Amino acid sequence: MAIPTRYGQFRVIDAFSRIVRLGEGLSASGRLADKAMDRAVEALKVCGDKLRSRNVRRARLIATEACRSAANGAEFLERVEREAGLKLEIIDRQTEARLAVSGCGSLVDRDTRGVVLFDIGGGSSEIALIDLSRGRRSQRLANHIVSWTSLPVGVVSLAERFGGRNVTQESFTAMVDDVSERLTAFDGRDRLDHVLESPGFHLLGTSGTVTTLAGVHLDLPRYDRRRVDGLWMDRGSVDRMIEKLLGWDFQHRVANPCIGADRADLVLAGCAILEAIRAVWPSQRLRVADRGLREGILSELMAEEGVWRDSGRAGARR
């Protein structure tokens, strides 16, 4: 939950997150597992209580890949409405990509010419190509999307197929190859070729994978969003962090305060997806975003409400 502040920005007044692995086992069974649904419903009950305790003017409640692809996704949403009092909307992949872009607008500098934004999820990975090299820049970064794709693979599904606890160099390479093959089918992947060599081109990652890499890179004693969100990592630093994680066994990953037990069996699958992305769009710089769909929803809702119109005009006069 958030309230608008100065033009195009807002202040979060309440937040809650919990890793529930809703898509656990989905790739094998085609259905959401009972235990996974139980975990998600319990977390959503907390969200429902928070919403009901505030005077919320507008809200949008979404579900993504797990509910899109599960045979019992609609049944799960009915259960959520019945038990948590929340009515979720299953969004399509294009909407998911657009919201991820909208949530990261403030992390794209004015001199940027092109960005590949990626959101590595549990069951899918959204990739949006953003061209800022032509014409006037819109206030909405999503208006500059020239191509996008949604890969039906994420950290949970990839780790389940190739193994996430004990990852060897061979199994890691197999994961990278799997994702790379999917990317070759993305017809619009060349839409930023004209800016790839420019210093104004970079990658922008919004997911647990890149925030975890950033936390390990900074050697944080505990994860700190304020230090991670907006961090720049050069290509060599990303290489070193992935190599470091590949050298750690499962217990070593669990012991790291920026990984922990919740992500220890998923982080290398995320790194494999990242490596496949970096191979298609090589960049010297990666910017890390600890934000995404939630921030995108908030930005779009506030823009639709016109909460920044007066301040925007005032800013233009100044």
N, C-alpha and C positions, 0 to 999 in steps of 0.2 A: 504494500500500500504506500502511496506517495501523494504529496501535494506539490503543485507547480510552484516554481520559484522564478528566477529570471528567465528571459526569453529562451525557449527550447530546452530548459532544464527543470529538474524537480528534485525534491528531497524525500527520501524514503523514511517513512515514519513507523513502519512495522514490516517485518519480513520473517519468513520461516522456510527452511528447506530440509529435506531428509532424503537420503538415497534409499529408494524402495525397490529398484530393479523390477519394475512392472513387467518388462519383456523377458524375464528369466524363463528359459525353456521354450519360448515362443517359436524360435526357428525350427525346433524339432517337432513340436506338437501342433503348431498352428493355432494354439489357444493360450490365453492367459492362465497361469497356474493359480490354484486356490490360495496358496501361501503368499504369492506375489500380490494378488488382489487384496488379501487381508492387510498386508503391510501398507499398500497404497491407501486403502480406505481409512486406516487409522491415522495416517498422516493428513489426509484430506479433512478429517474431522477437526483437527487442530486448525486448519485453514478456515474451515467454516465458522468455527468459534471466533476466530480473529475478525473475520468479515462482519459477523453479526454484532461484534462489540464496538464497531466503528460506524460513523455516519458516512457510508460509502456512497458517493454520488454516481459513479459509473464503474462497471467492472466487466471484464471479459475473462471467461474461464475456459481454458483450452486443453485438449488432449491431442497427442501426436502419434508417432509411428506405431507404438504398441497397440493402441486402440484402432488405428487405421487398418492394420493387417490381421488382427486377431479375429477368429471366427466368432468369439464371444465378446467382442469389444463393446457392442451395443448393450449386452446384458450387464457388463461391468458398469457402464455409465448409468444404467437404471439403478443399480445397487448403490452407487455413489450418491445419486439424488435421494434415494430412500434413506440411507444411513447417515450421510454427511450433510444432507440438505443443500447440495451444490449441483447445479445443472451444467455439465461440461459440454463443450462444442468440439467435435473432431474437425480439426482444420486440415486442409489439403497441403501437399508438400510445397506448392508455390507460395502459399500464405506463410508457411513456416519459414521459408527462406527470406521472404520480405520482412517479417517481423524481426528476424535475427539481424538483418541489415539496419532496420530502423532503430534497434536498440544500441547500435554501436556508432551512430552518426558522429558523436562528439569526439571519437578517437581517430577520425580521419582528418588530417591537417589540411589547411587551405592549399598548400602547394602540391598535394597528392595528385597524380595523374591517373593512377589505376590501382585497384585493390582486388585481391581475391579473398573474400570473406568465407570462412568455413565454420560450421557448427557440427562438431562430432558428438552425436547423441548415443543413446544406448542401442537403438534399433535401426537408426538411419543417420546419414550424414548429409547436411545441406551445404551446398557450395554456390556462391553467387559471385559473378564477375561484374565489377563496377568500374565503368569508364568515366573518368572525370576530365578527360583531355580535350573534350569537344564542347563548345558552347558554354553558356552560363550555368554555374552550379546552383542546383535547386536546394532549398532548405531541407527537403526530404531526400536523404541519401538513396532511398529505395527507388527514386525516380531515375537513377543512373544505372540501374541493373541492365546489362546488355545480354546476359545469358545466365542461366542457373540450372542446377540439377540436384536431384535428391538420390543419393546412393542408398539402396536398401541394405545397408550394412552399418553397424555401429559397434561400440566397444563390447556390449554384452553379447550380441550375436556372433561377432568375430571370435571373442574369447571362448565361447561355447564350442565353436567349430574346430578351433586350432589348439585350444588349451591356453589358459591365462595364468595358471599358478607356476608351472615349470616351463618357461619359454627359452628355447635354445635359439642360436643364430639361424639354424635351418627352419624352425617353425616360424620365427619372426619374418624371415625372407618369404616364406610361403604366404603369410598374411599380407605382406606388402604386395606381392605378386597378384593375389586375389583382388585387392582393391584397385591396383593398377589396371587390371583387365577390365574392370567395370568402368574406369575412367576413360578408357579408349573408346567406349561407346557413346561418350558425351560429345555430341556434334558441335556444341558451341564453345568448346574448350579453347579455341584459338582466337576468341574475340578480343583479347587483350595483347595479342602478339606485338602490336605496334608500340607498346609501352613497357614490355618486359625488361628491356635493357636500360630503362630510364631510372635515375635515382628517385624519381617520384612514384615508383611502383613498390608495393610491399604486400605481404600476407597479413591477414587479420584473423586471429583465431579466437573463437568464443566457445569454450568447452572445458570440462574438467581435465582433459588431457593437457591442454596448453597452460592452464593455471597451475596444474601440478608440476609441469616442467619448470615453470617460472619459480615456484616455491622452492624446488630443489636447487635450481640455479642460484637463487639468493641465499640458500642455506638457512632458511628461516627456522627458528626453534618451534614455531607453530604458524599455521597458515594465517596470513594477514592480507585481506583483500585490498587495503589501502596501498600496499606496496606492490601488489601484483597487477591490479587493474591499470591498463595503460602502459605497462612495462614494454620496452623495446628489447628484443633479443636478436643478436646478429647470427648469421648462418653457422659460424663456428661454435657458438655457445649452444645452439640447438643440437648440433652434431654431438657435442660432448655430453650433453644431458641424456640423450637417447642411448649413447654408448655406455654411460654410467649405469642407467637403469637396466640395460641388457646384462650388465655384469653383476647385478644384484640378484640373489635368490629371493624366493617369495617372502621369507621371514624378514629379510633385510628391507624389502619394500614395505612390509607391514610396520616395521619399526620407524620408518621415516615419518615425521609429524605432518608432512604435507601430502602423504599418500594414505597411510593407515590401512586398517583391515577392509574398509569399504571399497577402496580403489586398487588394492594391491594386485588383484587378479585381472584388472581391467586396463591398467595404465599402459601396458605394452601393446595391447591391441589398439589403443588410441594412438600410440606412437607409430604403429604400422600404417594406420590411415593417414597420419600426418606425413610420413615419409613418401607415400604414394602421391599425395597432393604436392609436396615440394618438388618431386621429380617432374611433374607436368608444368608447374609454374615456379621455376627456380627463382629465388629472391634472396637478396643479401640481408633482408630485414623481416622480422616477424613481430607484430604488435599483439600483445596479450590482452584479452578482454574478459574480465570477470563480470559479464553482463550478457544479455541476449534476448530471449523471447519475452521475458517479463518486462524488461525495460522497453522493448519494442512495443508491447501492448500499451504500456503506460504513455509512451510518447504519442502513439497514434490516437489513443482516447483523448488525451489532452488537446492535441491539435484539432480533432473533430469538435471538441467543445469550444474551441476558440479562446482558450484561457490565456494565450500569449499574444493575441491580436493587438491589444492596446500597447503592451510593452514593445512589441515588434515595431509598431509605427513610431513610438517614442524613440526607439533606438535608431530608426532610420532618420528621424529629424535631427537627432544629435550627431 
